[in-house]
Amino acid sequence: MIRTGERYLDDLRDGRTIFINGEKIANHVDHPAFKNAIRSVANLYDYKVEHADSMTFKTEAGEQIGLYWQLPSTPEKLIARGHAAYEWAKQTVGWFGRSPDYVASALTGMITHIELFESYSQERADALRNYFSYVSEKDLYLTYALINPQGDRSKTPGEHTKNIYHTLGVVEKNAKGIIVRGAKMLATGAALADEVLVGTHYPLKQGVDERYALSFAMPLNTKGIKIISRKSYELGANPKDYPLSSRFDENDSMIYFDDVLVPWERVFVFEDIEMCLSQLDSTATEVMMDTQSLARYAVKLHFLAGLAQAMAETNGVEQIPAVKESLAQLACYAMNVEGLFNSVLHCPKVYNGFYVPDKTLLYTYRVISQSIYPNVLETIRKLAGGGILMLPSSEADFEDSEILGIIEKTQYSSIASPVERVRLMKLVWDAVGSEFASRHLQYELFYAGAPYQTLGRLYTQYDWEASRALVEKIRML
Ligand SMILES: Cc1cc2nc3c(=O)[nH]c(=O)nc-3n(C[C@H](O)[C@H](O)[C@H](O)COP(=O)(O)OP(=O)(O)OC[C@H]3O[C@@H](n4cnc5c(N)ncnc54)[C@H](O)[C@@H]3O)c2cc1C
């Protein structure tokens, strides 16, 4: 049965342990800190159902599931999943990084390279393959938690001698599975997802850190999993004042594993440092999920370009040559990323009979996305001036006839009513200046790794030999 929004909501009422603002929340699905974002995910599932032809496929078992679970065994399948990701991103105008297609794509990229797991351990490979079948057939929504809490970054997790379980690690193993304790830094969407996929993507020291070299997946309502949410931006946010925060705050949470039993059939890597890194670096995991990100980012940049133009028109400045240049710069960023997205879909690498996105292009995307986002925000802020602050404090001001009278006299635009002007400027503020916007800046800067990491990886991936050959050609003249 195809997973609808309603079914997703029902499944999510799972009694997970989630804390926010000093409270353990009994029913997070209807809690004002999370409920709108959860409804946004439900809307995505409904959109998928309504556009089943382009968003889903039928499995051999007869289930109609999201295209993000389909292995890219032909070039057309890669293109179709890319287009589906783009369509989904349009439903949240690019503000939902961790929609259900993100980690599903990561997992798909592990399955295209299943032989890596087989050469590591047949049992772990079987666990991964079975898990993939289970979550894909049910079309579950996964988040992931890879990064260890910072603590002291000059030390590896095992060198945190004051508390070696500051970072998630194995406490013991037994016939049933492993017992794990400790934290992962952040899992975006932990309040919204069904399950968490855990991995490790940080340098670990042989002989010291094996207990942290793990990968497994568990339902988020598992006994002992404690979700510690950051501040909610949708809590108390009126959709008219905060059109984005109120709908698309996808949540980030630290996940603490309080002696959680992970059965062996859910363990994919166990105490193997090299395999932990290979799981992400030597498979199509990163490139598959980055392709989803690239689609989302392209949509977000188009949205921001359109928003800037609407604001410039409302302020009557869009015909000024310098303003047109700024707007063209935003269009250029969006088209640049759109072009990269199309290259990724149309220039795959063939691996094992699968058409997987090209690593160099995706590593380039990571660097580009981090470097242009601050410029995009700055460009829009410069175009905005004080108009994004000369605004009524909240929707309540419209209820007071005296304030409303002043709003109507002062929120002037040649092309928009005072109310339309206020609404637009509030949208701009929510996109570039609110706490939600600030979190998005941090997200774009870090979710794919710190900038020093993404640049470092592009450095190792780029074809220097080919570029050096060009230099040699001239030097030999
Ligand atoms: C909004 C948001 C959502 C996120 N969601 C998720 C998620 O869902 N799942 C997940 O697994 N992770 C998530 N993350 C975590 C993200 O992957 C990490 O932030 C990222 O990998 C960088 O790691 P870090 O934060 O530990 O930074 P660090 O590695 O501690 O680096 C921070 C800064 O310290 C400096 N620095 C540190 N080490 C070096 C070095 N060796 N060389 C040079 N400079 C250095 C750099 O200035 C660097 O930018 C999220 C992060 C954010 C901000």
The ligand as a Gaussian input file, in Angstrom:
#p B3LYP/6-31G(d) Opt

LIG

0 1
 C       22.078000      22.835000      10.744000
 C       22.935000      21.601000      10.765000
 C       22.354000      20.372000      10.538000
 C       23.123000      19.206000      10.583000
 N       22.532000      17.999000      10.376000
 C       23.256000      16.874000      10.471000
 C       22.655000      15.586000      10.296000
 O       21.469000      15.466000      10.031000
 N       23.429000      14.488000      10.441000
 C       24.757000      14.574000      10.719000
 O       25.411000      13.546000      10.825000
 N       25.349000      15.773000      10.891000
 C       24.641000      16.910000      10.778000
 N       25.245000      18.117000      10.966000
 C       26.633000      18.142000      11.379000
 C       27.565000      18.480000      10.246000
 O       27.740000      17.360000       9.423000
 C       28.867000      18.973000      10.874000
 O       28.597000      20.249000      11.409000
 C       30.009000      19.039000       9.887000
 O       30.354000      17.765000       9.430000
 C       31.254000      19.688000      10.523000
 O       31.601000      19.047000      11.709000
 P       31.649000      19.852000      13.071000
 O       30.409000      20.641000      13.221000
 O       32.004000      18.904000      14.122000
 O       32.784000      20.919000      12.864000
 P       34.298000      20.771000      13.258000
 O       34.901000      19.598000      12.587000
 O       34.434000      20.823000      14.726000
 O       34.875000      22.077000      12.611000
 C       34.415000      23.372000      12.998000
 C       35.425000      24.386000      12.500000
 O       36.659000      24.197000      13.203000
 C       37.757000      24.407000      12.320000
 N       38.479000      23.137000      12.160000
 C       38.236000      21.996000      12.842000
 N       39.086000      21.034000      12.474000
 C       39.879000      21.561000      11.521000
 C       40.933000      21.039000      10.718000
 N       41.368000      19.788000      10.870000
 N       41.482000      21.849000       9.808000
 C       41.060000      23.114000       9.650000
 N       40.072000      23.671000      10.379000
 C       39.487000      22.907000      11.303000
 C       37.149000      24.891000      11.007000
 O       37.040000      26.288000      11.047000
 C       35.781000      24.257000      11.029000
 O       34.869000      24.918000      10.171000
 C       24.510000      19.291000      10.875000
 C       25.095000      20.539000      11.078000
 C       24.327000      21.681000      11.025000
 C       24.989000      23.003000      11.270000

